[in-house]
Amino acid sequence: MVARVRRKASLNWIGSIRDGAGKLMLASNAAPDMPVSLETRKNENAPASTSPEEMLAAAHASCFAMSVRSVLDSMVAGLPAAKDAVVDVAATCVLAIDGTSWKIEEMALSVGISGLAADRIEKVLEIADARCPISGALRGNVRITKSIAGTGQ
């Protein structure tokens, strides 16, 4: 039997694409309503406003962190479990804007795992990437890069 979980969000947009704005709402109410507009979408330093790309980065960071944590709990491939390790994942979604063409071209993940050597982290990231549903949804459509936080690798 397959369990299917449905999570919902909605957006109410008022006005034109250039001058209007939207309000993004999560059905779970886990976060307050978030403003969205074309102008703030193009400005990565827009204050108190989100974008589809930021939300995608948030989804990937949280999903990948859970995937890493799952690997650490079981430590497959002959590696011992690392139950006390702390996981930090930062995701950056890169949107390329070329005239009227907009394309998400990269999702960059920077992952830190406390107390693990770089070679073990690399193995964990490989397994986590294969297990992560968001990575799976993006794979083949968006370049996904992974680096170990603080090492430049």
C-alpha positions in Angstrom: 0.0 0.0 0.0 1.3 3.4 -1.0 0.7 6.3 1.4 0.1 9.6 -0.4 0.6 12.8 1.5 -0.8 16.1 0.0 0.6 19.4 1.2 -1.0 22.6 -0.1 -0.2 26.2 -0.6 -2.1 28.9 -2.5 -1.4 32.4 -3.8 -3.8 35.2 -4.3 -2.5 37.7 -6.9 -4.0 41.2 -7.4 -3.0 43.5 -10.3 -0.8 43.1 -13.4 2.3 41.0 -13.4 4.5 44.1 -13.4 2.6 46.2 -10.9 0.7 43.7 -8.9 1.6 41.4 -6.0 0.6 38.2 -4.5 0.2 36.7 -1.0 1.4 33.2 -0.6 -0.4 31.1 2.0 0.5 27.7 3.4 -2.4 25.5 4.3 -0.6 24.3 7.4 -0.3 27.8 8.7 3.3 26.9 9.7 4.4 30.3 8.5 2.6 33.6 8.1 1.3 34.7 4.7 4.2 35.8 2.5 4.3 38.6 -0.1 5.4 37.9 -3.6 5.9 40.2 -6.6 7.7 40.2 -9.9 10.1 43.0 -8.8 11.0 41.3 -5.5 11.4 38.0 -7.3 14.1 39.6 -9.5 15.8 41.2 -6.5 17.6 38.6 -4.3 17.9 41.2 -1.5 14.2 42.1 -1.4 13.2 42.7 2.2 10.3 40.6 3.7 9.3 39.1 0.4 9.7 35.6 -0.9 9.8 34.0 -4.4 9.1 30.6 -6.0 12.9 30.1 -6.1 13.3 30.8 -2.4 10.5 28.4 -1.6 12.1 25.8 -3.8 15.5 26.3 -2.0 13.7 26.0 1.3 12.0 22.8 0.2 15.2 21.3 -1.0 17.2 22.3 2.1 14.6 20.7 4.4 14.2 17.6 2.3 17.9 17.1 1.9 18.6 17.6 5.6 16.0 14.9 6.4 17.6 12.6 3.9 21.0 13.2 5.3 19.7 12.6 8.8 18.1 9.3 7.7 21.4 8.2 6.3 23.3 9.1 9.4 20.8 7.2 11.6 21.3 4.0 9.6 24.8 4.7 8.1 24.5 2.2 5.3 27.4 1.1 3.2 29.4 -0.1 6.2 29.7 3.2 7.9 28.9 3.4 11.6 25.8 5.4 12.6 26.4 9.0 13.6 23.4 9.6 15.8 24.8 12.7 17.6 25.9 14.6 14.4 24.2 17.9 13.7 23.2 18.5 10.1 23.2 22.0 8.5 22.0 22.4 4.9 21.9 25.7 2.9 20.3 25.7 -0.5 20.7 28.3 -3.2 18.4 28.3 -6.1 19.8 30.1 -9.2 17.3 31.7 -11.5 18.8 32.8 -14.9 16.9 35.7 -16.5 17.6 36.4 -20.1 15.2 38.9 -21.5 11.8 37.1 -21.4 13.4 33.7 -20.7 13.5 32.6 -17.1 15.0 29.3 -16.1 16.1 27.7 -12.9 19.6 26.5 -13.8 21.1 25.3 -10.6 20.4 24.3 -7.0 23.5 24.5 -4.9 23.5 22.6 -1.6 26.1 23.3 1.1 26.1 20.6 3.8 27.7 20.5 7.1 27.7 17.5 9.4 29.4 17.9 12.8 32.0 15.3 13.8 32.3 13.6 10.4 35.4 13.6 8.2 35.0 14.9 4.7 35.3 11.5 3.0 32.5 10.2 5.2 30.4 13.3 4.4 30.9 12.7 0.7 29.5 9.2 1.0 26.5 10.4 3.1 25.7 13.1 0.5 25.8 10.6 -2.3 23.3 8.3 -0.6 21.1 11.2 0.7 20.9 12.6 -2.8 19.6 9.3 -4.2 17.0 9.2 -1.4 15.8 12.9 -1.4 12.5 13.3 -3.2 13.2 16.9 -4.1 16.5 16.0 -5.6 14.7 13.3 -7.6 12.2 15.8 -8.8 14.9 18.3 -9.9 17.4 15.7 -11.3 17.6 15.9 -15.1 16.0 19.4 -15.2 18.2 21.4 -12.9 22.0 21.1 -12.2 22.4 20.1 -8.6 25.7 20.8 -6.9 26.7 19.7 -3.5 29.6 21.0 -1.4 30.8 20.3 2.2 30.3 23.5 4.2 33.5 25.3 5.2 35.7 23.2 2.9 35.1 24.7 -0.5 34.7 21.1 -1.8 
